[in-house]
Amino acid sequence: MIKHNGVVLVLSGPSGAGKSSLINKIADEIGDFYFSLSTTTREKREGEEEGVHYHFVSKEVFEEDIKNDNFLEYATVHGNYYGTSLNPVRKALAAGKLVIFDIDVQGNMAVKNRLGDITTSVFITPPTLSELKNRLEKRSTDTQEVINGRLAMARCEIQRTSEYDFIVVNDDLDTAAKVLKQIALTARLKIPHQIINTFVHKWEDIRE
Amino acid sequence: MIKHNGVVLVLSGPSGAGKSSLINKIADEIGDFYFSLSTTTREKREGEEEGVHYHFVSKEVFEEDIKNDNFLEYATVHGNYYGTSLNPVRKALAAGKLVIFDIDVQGNMAVKNRLGDITTSVFITPPTLSELKNRLEKRSTDTQEVINGRLAMARCEIQRTSEYDFIVVNDDLDTAAKVLKQIALTARLKIPHQIINTFVHKWEDIRE
């Protein structure tokens, strides 16, 4: 088989869909992967760690990176920057890893535009909006205002699920994990166009 | 999980790539599928059977079907029609089956246009052009003229492999079969847009 270079798996879906639980559940079974961390200029909250929850940088560093086209995508939320830095992604792809992104529908489009040929995208959703509401209220880490915001966002994003290669309805965690594992393993079989081109070039080996 | 409707797996690649051998090898492991047969107006050759190698029809029937938009795609080769009839495909999709097409790059594009949201496409290729030449000459069912035609066609088609979701290099049959099985099982997880729309409609179940 052709030597594989890195590939991308995009996971989107509302906060409360169970993305982190699913990834933790299949982490040992899908082989070597790099989980892309977002970079942000917002203050570190209690319990948050650099390199675990976010890469925390200053506004100056972030804006310098914007200038140097070092972001796959970025956005401003409540005056703070959030973005996906390209350098660690490039490094992981060069090392042949499966790069996993946890990003929203806008981010998915940005990844598709830049890395479409090696990307598999999955939208993960709770079975219903009221189930999502239950989950968010149960975990009680957010204020009602934040929960309402998340629900409004979810209602918007669910309308764009057809932009994804797969939808996984996370009703039962074990079932959803099995499906996601299957998709992740197949995502590894994508071959970057540059490798295809090299292969095609060598393929025609008959000299007449 | 959402109830699945039918999905499509397109297999392309030169005659001699081993598509039939691969399908036979994984047939018992990928579950219920319908292998789409081409319809043709050419004469039945010795050893060929209706419904096994082709659907053989008259020119009049074929042209009537063209008029009624009953072909997913069709072409004329040496004065004979060849095409993929839509009716058996529709029936198999309605029954929730995996519909497998063995078609060329033009056919792949036609399928993509009509059934893109439920289609996974795979280009199967021998490791090199000279290996393809060896295989075609070894099986000695074709004249040198036909073999040359197939090689020319292969050289053309290999340039368009980036139009496919996956490339499988059939060097070792067991390895290639494992990869194709993995792809076929994941192809089953695609959800048609119409089912997504129904799901999205029902998803927002909170009435305020």
Interface residues (C-beta under 8 A of the other chain):
Chain A: M1 I2 D117 T125 P127 T128 L129 S130 K133 R155 I158 Q159 T161 S162 D165 F166 I167 V169 D171 T175 A176 V179 Q182 I183 L185 T186 L189 K190 I191 H193 I196 N197 F199 V200 K202 W203 E204 D205 I206
Chain B: M1 I2 D117 T125 P127 T128 L129 S130 K133 R155 I158 Q159 T161 S162 D165 F166 I167 V168 V169 D171 T175 A176 V179 Q182 I183 L185 T186 L189 K190 I191 H193 I196 N197 F199 V200 K202 W203 E204 D205 I206
